[in-house]
Amino acid sequence: MRLSLFALGAALSAPALPAHAAPACVRPGDLAPAPVLVPPADEVVTGVTNAFYLLSLNWTPQWCRTMGVGTTAQKMECDQPFGFTLHGLWPNGATKPYPRFCRPVGGLGASTVIEMYCRTPSPELLQHEWQAHGACGWRDAKAYFSQAARLYDRVVMPKIESIAPGALTAGAVRAAFVGRNPWLRADEIYVQTTRSQELSEVRLCYDLKFNPTACPGGTGAPDGVHIRLAPSRSGAF
């Protein structure tokens, strides 16, 4: 697939954002890139024009309990305290199917894994995000992860574990994010829950110039839905 210049132009024209410090964590001594994935044939979706972007934030304690397996689980919340971490930056089409694995790309360099680890504490997930999503809009891994890091580092994460369980609704999660990030609106925040109403992700919607925008297709769990929260190891998030 020949990539358009659209994403490159959007990245170059993206507005300057206030700088925030990257998150800190303890990097494992044996931290190394993960192997290149072999994309499942039914997940390869090419030729879709990007219409908007999602910045997906894992509630990592839930990810650890439901998605983390093997080394992924060991290097995510199961191994040390994390709250919201960066799942990935996703190009999306106007409707499904969304672009995935748009072109073959190789493995990540060790420096990229080390630099991104405290944002996305899983070499396996970093490799997956580059192949499945980054390859659908960026010329190389450095450009992709630089854009994802700029967006993620701007977000001030609210301490949702301080919300009383009885008051923890999808609307309360949105309000907590808006309260710490006044440049966001509630309709720009998608709250993803499991079938049993456990918080799994918060996704922020951006237009093609990486400005926050109302989420196409809605904002996920309705405001009034009570949600459950898998606790972090420290309870500090």
Secondary structure, DSSP 4 states (H G I P E B T S, - for coil): -PPPSHHHHHHHHPPP----PPP-----TT--PPPPP---GGG-B-SPPP-EEEEEEEEHHHHHHHT--HHHHHTTTTTS--SEEEEEEEEE-SSSSPPBS-S---PPPHHHHHHHTTTS--HHHHHHHHHHTGGGT-SSHHHHHHHHHHHHHH-----GGGS-GGG-BHHHHHHHHHHH-TT--GGGEEEEE-TT-BEEEEEEEE-TTS-B-PPTT--BS-TT-B-B-PPPSSS--
